[in-house]
Amino acid sequence: MVSNLRLFIMGLALILLTNIAQADIVRVYYDFEITDRQVFAVKNYLDGELKAGDTLLFYICSPGGSVTASISLYDYLVNLRSMDIKVYTIASGMAYSGGSVLLQAGQKRYITPSTMVMVHPAYCHFNNWFDEFLYKLSGNDEALVKTNIILTVLYVAKTGKSIEEVRKDMSKDTWMYSWEAIEKGYADGLWEGEHNIK
């Protein structure tokens, strides 16, 4: 419990220390696993920092994490548009799993040249076959199916690809170099610095 609290405080401190507000540009560097606590900290911080007319540069270097936390932060970032806030997402290093979901939240989605993106279906980890059997017996696997539908719709809307194409990408771990992610529609272009902001 203490180590979880320490990680949470370190993550919050990282957000606070690495954000540099300049005029109307707010930068956030999200470089950790996506958890409910981290997402809560980011939302809480941004609620106090952003105002109408601001531009948010949301840098992502994440191995993924909780799918529900990823979707929650995605929805939050997308809804910032209703406050007249421009959101740019920039994948730098890695945008795997839930990190690729966060990348889709930007009005403009950029990727640095050496970054990789990975998409795959949502899934649960089980310690043994019996736990998996009990999970399926309980009917909870319906939630997993519905979560994958949400992710498919999200990727279809942002990539412009067909449902079949996105399902194929999500049928397994699909790894993409930066240029492949751009070609497949998971990013809009290469990040070459803040002159990309328009």
N, C-alpha and C positions, 0 to 999 in steps of 0.2 A: 504493500500500500504506500509506503514512504517513497519507494522508487518511482511509482506512478505519479505521485504528487510532485516529486522532484523533476521528472520529465515534463510534466505539464507546465511548471513554473519556468523551466529552461526554455520550452517552446514559446511561451508567452513573452519571455524576455527577448528571445530571438526576434520575434515579430516587432516588438517595440523598439529594439535597438537597430534593426536593419531598415526600418521604414524611414525614408527621408522625404519630408514634405517640401516641395518646391513649388511656389506659386499655387497652381491648381492641379498639380500632379502628385498623386499619392502612390508610393511604391510599396508592395508587400512581396516578400520572398518566402514562399511556402515550400520548405525543403524538408519535410518529414512525412511520416506515415499519416494517412488520413484517419483520424479518430473523431468520435463525437466531441471529446474534450477540446481537441485542437480546433475543430470547426466552430465550436461555441466561442472560443477565445478570439478567433479571427473575426467572426461576426460582431462580437461585442466591441472589439477594437475599431473595426471599420464604421460601425454605427456612430461612434464618437468622433471619428476623424473626417468622414466624407460629408460634403455638402453639395447642393445642386450646382451643376456646371463643372464639377471636378472631373478629372481623368484618373482612372485607376490602372496602374500597370501591375498586373498580378503575375509574378514570376512563379513557375512551377518546376520543381525538381523532386518528384515524389514517386515512390514505388507503388503507390496505391494504398489500399486499406479497406476500411468499412465502406461497403457500397451504399448503405443508407446515409452515412455521413457525407460521402461524395456527392450524392444526389441533392442532399440538403444544401451544401455549399454551392453547388451548381445553380440551384433555384435562387438562392440568395443573390449571387452575382448577376444572374440574368435579370432579376427584379430591380436591380440598381438603376436600370434604364428608365424606370418609371419616375426616378428622382432626377432625371436629366444628368446622369453620370455615365461617361463613356468608359467601357471596360475593355481593356486589351489584355489578353492572356498570352503569356510567353513561356513556352516549354524550353527549359534549359537544363540539359543533362539527361533527364528521363521524365517521361510522362506515361507511366505504366498503369494499367487497370484504372483505378479511380482517378489517377493523375490525368489520364486521357479524357475522362469525363469532365474534369475541371477545365481542361484546355478548350472544350467546346463551349464554355460559358462566355467567352469573349465576343464582343461585336466584331472584333478583328482578332484572329488567332494566329500567333506567330510561333516559330520554332527556330532555335539556333542550329547552325549547320551540323554539329556533331551529336545532336540529341536523337534519342530513339523514343518511339511511341509504341505502346502495346495495348491492344484491345482483346478482350475475351469475355466469355459469359460469366455472370455472377455465379458463385458456387459456395458451398459450405464445406468446412473441413471436419472430418470425423476421425476419432481415435481408433475405431474398429468397425467391422461390418455390422455389429449388433446395434451400435449407436445410429448408424445410417439407416438400418432397417426400422428402428423405432421412430426416427425422424419422418421417414416416408409413411409409416403406418399412421402417424398422428395427423397427416394431411398437410403438414407445413411445407411440403415441396411445392404446393400451389403458389405460395408467396414467392418462391424462387423463380418460378415460371413467369409470374407477373412482373417481377423485378427485371427479368431479361427482356420482357416486352417494353417496359419503360426505357431501358437502355437502348434498345433497337430503335424506338421512335425518336429518341434524343439524337442518336447518331445519324439517322436518316434525315432529320430536319436540318442538321448542321452540315452534313457532307454532300447532300444532294444525290446520294446514291440510292438505289432501289432497296427495298426491304430484303430482297434475296441476296444482294451484294453484301449488305451489312450483316445479315445472318451468317453468311459464309465467313466473313472476317471474324465474327464472334463465336464461331463453332469450335474454336481452339485458340491458343495463344497466337495472335498474329503480331509479329514484330516488324516495325517499319523504321527505316532510316528517315532522316528529315525529308529528303526529296520524295520518298515514297508516301509519307504522310501527307505531303502537299498534293501529290498526284492523285491520291485516293480521297482527298477532300477533308482529311482530319485536321489540317492546318491551312491557313490562307497563303502564307508565304514565309520567307526567311526573315528573321529578326536581325537587322543590321544596325540597331541602335535607335535612339529616341527620335531620329528624323523620320522613322516609320509612322509616327503619330500624325494624323491628319485631322 
